[in-house]
Amino acid sequence: MTDPDNLYAQFYEPYRISTDYRDGTDNSEQLYNRSVKAYQEKELEKARILTDSLLAVNPANPDYRLMHGLTSQALGKYQEAIDSYQLLIPLGGSYNQHARWYAALCYLKLGNVAECKKQLDTLKQSGSFYREKAEKLGRLVR
């Protein structure tokens, strides 16, 4: 297996959150827009604080949970990111795919190759838009 840190650096790309901010006058939508902007501008601590505030009000919101995972991962808090991603996996659809891909990378970074491969195998079998990346990374971690 190639060095996990090198593989992580090779495959990790920050998630591109839509810049089409949500219209909304309620406080949660404004906080979400601010957290997305902070994430995009690499103000990760600010994004994390805003996301924590959003989750305190609505812990089941998948957009807030994804943002929490992404900011945690970008800050090097891989287990916290995994914890958020694990809550998204049962939702299916794109949340599942994003969560599995980024969780696989976190597991890789933490040296948990078995769990990394498990997530990659699921992505490969599901026809995910991460399938090709999962196949390529999967060959390198085996």
Residue pairs with C-beta under 8 A, 6 or more apart in sequence:
1 113
1 140
1 141
1 142
2 140
2 141
4 108
4 109
4 111
4 113
4 141
5 109
7 108
7 137
7 140
7 141
8 105
8 108
8 109
11 105
11 133
11 136
11 137
12 105
14 39
14 70
14 74
15 66
15 70
15 98
15 102
17 36
17 39
17 40
17 67
17 70
18 36
19 36
19 40
21 33
21 36
21 37
22 29
22 32
22 33
23 29
24 30
24 33
28 54
28 57
28 58
31 50
31 53
31 54
32 50
32 54
32 63
32 64
32 67
34 50
35 46
35 47
35 50
35 51
35 54
35 67
35 71
36 47
36 67
38 44
38 46
38 47
38 50
39 47
39 67
39 70
39 71
39 74
42 74
44 71
44 74
44 75
45 75
47 67
47 71
48 68
48 71
48 72
48 75
51 64
51 67
51 68
51 71
52 68
54 61
54 64
54 67
55 61
55 64
55 65
55 68
58 64
59 65
62 88
62 91
62 95
65 84
65 87
65 88
66 84
66 88
66 95
66 98
66 99
68 80
68 81
68 84
69 80
69 81
69 82
69 84
69 85
69 88
69 99
69 102
69 103
70 81
70 102
72 78
72 80
72 81
72 84
73 81
73 102
73 105
73 106
78 106
78 107
78 109
78 110
79 106
79 110
81 102
81 103
81 106
82 103
82 106
82 107
82 110
84 99
85 99
85 100
85 102
85 103
85 106
86 99
86 103
88 95
88 96
88 98
88 99
89 95
89 96
89 99
89 100
89 103
90 96
97 123
97 126
97 128
97 129
97 130
100 119
100 122
100 123
100 128
100 130
101 119
101 123
101 128
101 130
101 133
101 134
103 119
104 115
104 116
104 119
104 120
104 123
104 134
104 137
105 116
107 113
107 115
107 116
107 119
108 116
108 137
108 141
113 141
116 141
117 138
117 141
117 142
120 134
120 135
120 137
120 138
120 141
121 134
121 138
123 130
123 131
123 134
124 131
124 134
124 135
124 138
128 134
